[in-house]
Amino acid sequence: MGAMAHEHPRYKWVALSNTTLGTLVATINSSIVLISLPAIFNGIGLNPLEPGNVSYLLWMLMGYMLVTAVLVVTLGRLGDIYGRVRIYNAGFLIFTLTSVALSLDPLSGGGGALWLIAWRVAQAVGGSMLMANSTAIITDAFPARQRGMALGVNIVAAIAGSFVGLVLGGVLAEWNWRSIFWVNVPIGLLGTLWAYRSLRDTGLRRPARIDWWGNLTFAVGLTALLAGITYGIQPYGGHTMGWTSPWVLAGLIGGTAVLALFCLIERRVAEPMFPLRLFRDPTFTSGNAATLLGSIARGGLQFMLIIWLQGIWLPLHGYQYESTPLWAGIYMIPLTIGFLVAGPVAGHLSDKYGARLFAAGGLAVMAVSFGGLLLLPTDFDYGWFAFLIFLNGLGGGLFAAPNTSLIMSSVPADARGAASGMRATFQNAGMVLSIGVFFSLMVAGLAGSLPAGLSSGLTAQGVPAPAAHSIASLPPVGTLFAAFLGYNPVRQLLGPDLLAQLPAGHAQTLTGREFFPQLIAGPFHDGLVVVFWFAIALSLLGALASLVRDRAATAAAAAGAAGTVKAPGDPAQAERTTQATQAAQATKSAPGTTTRP
């Protein structure tokens, strides 16, 4: 862990190891809370299904992802100005200190939830510093012929981290809910000390002024837009969802308007935080479009699988509700294995044979896996389920590194921090959007068939028709969250007085392990059909976007076929082409400046 000059041949491996560790812990924390929510709410004494507490649940889920989506571009840009390693190191330190604060929550009830939400937001600042600059540090440290492999390791760690967090959270939550935050502390201390001692800034730095108006409008606009989507999931005014709420509409319309103002500002300022000129490159534009589409499809899958396992499949197969978070994480391991198998291999092969086909092929494989999941019954055979989620992970791994390599290799060296932050913004915003989009589609699917099934199921067990009808008329989002948390809400919905009036056998059936999963299995599958068809469409659109080529690349390929240049897979030629392109882009972006040969 001693200091090492950046010219040292082993430095690039040190940079890759540390940034991969940083990215891994940052992304694990985006999902470790997801699987641990039942234990957290029990630990702080808060009933997550009371109407007033749904907002706590949503913000504990989404606050971290929303902040990272908003800040990664700004912090990547600051890395370009002040040094990527400096910002990255500070992020590791902040992340570690906030983990300590989270584990020491002294409050209970709503106060305890607000403590966790506030410190999760602060932790997300540190996580954003790590994510925004890690890929830029790697791109600086590795030559083009090895860049795809290096980015593959890092990006697969980032994506796999969101699934590793599910397993780790399930295991730790069984022991003590505070341990899901304590586990970050030793890793964070090690990573922080290692980063401060070992990493060196090797990229180009260009002094510039901070684009305060751009930062402000971007943060306000994106926060309002994503918050509007978040609250659109909740019931409003007798409707199953809140898309007609004035606050939701204000967030959606106002957020879009502020983001439009942000684009106008970025076109006029001399040193924009979000260099829109980068979108003139079709590779950069299409790569980020594919990132967003793939992130929405993949993020929605994660939530649907958790609901499917915790709320239906595991209870039907004899698992107690209290243990379903742990086993849901375990049964989703094939998804993580798929990422880990495909990611580094795809990065290495894309260095040799080109990245576009791997990126497009990965999303096509994901679309096939969604189609397979669409055909599974709700009470599935686990062998087929494991194969299909492994296939989905394999597709995601094939896509991740080549896509990132395409994006990062299409920008000049002095804009890599901003480009890395922009890519991370599209990825994180896609995760937040997926919650709103997929939950909305699922609620729409449930609304058509759940009320009738719930009413008939309750009356069949002796519940009076008026009470059954009243319960069946409740917004389906509550049932969906109950399944998401691995929780049987029937006892709470009926209440102790009504349960006491029922025959003992009927009351036991209603509050038992199988009644609720069997009740929602059919309506849930109706919702899955809508959700997975949407995911298939997103994956295929992302695959098409990954195939977009710019004119220069097309001309170079044609010339290579004619024998006038070396083959596109030649690493030396790729390196010279990349350097020439970056020099030309840097000249365009800084009129009046000269570049050294």
Buried (B, 14 or more C-beta within 10 A) or exposed (E): EEEBEBEEEEBBBBBBBBBBBBBBBBBBBBBBBBBBBBBBBBBBEBEBBEEEBBBBBBBBBBBBBBBBBBBBBBBBBBBBBBBBBBBBBBBBBBBBBBBBBBBEBEEEEBEBBBBBBBBBBBBBBBBBBBBBBBBBBBBBBBBBBBBBBBBBBBBBBBBBBBBBBBBBBBBBBBEEBBBBBBBBBEBBBBBBBBBBBBBBBBBBBBEBEBBEBBBBBBBBBBBBBBBBBBBBBBBBEEEBBBBEBEEBBEBBEBBBBBBEBBBEBBEEBEBBBBBEBBEEBBBBBBBBBBBBBBBBBBBBBBBBBBBBBBBBBBBBBEBEBEBBBBBBBEBBBBBBBBBBBBBBBBBBBBBEBBBBBBBBBBBBBBBBBBBBBBEBEBEBEEEBBBBBBBBBBBBBBBBBBBBBBBBBBBBBBBBBBBBBBBBBBBBBBBBBBBBBBBBBBBBBBBBEBBBEBBBEBBBEBBBEEEBBBEBBEBBBBBBBBBBBBBBBBBEBBBEEEBBEEBEEEBBEBBBEBEBBBBBBBEBBBBBBEBBBBBBBBBBBBBBBBBEBBBEBBEEBBEEBEEEEBBEBEBBEBBBBBBEEBBBEBBBEBEEEEEEEE
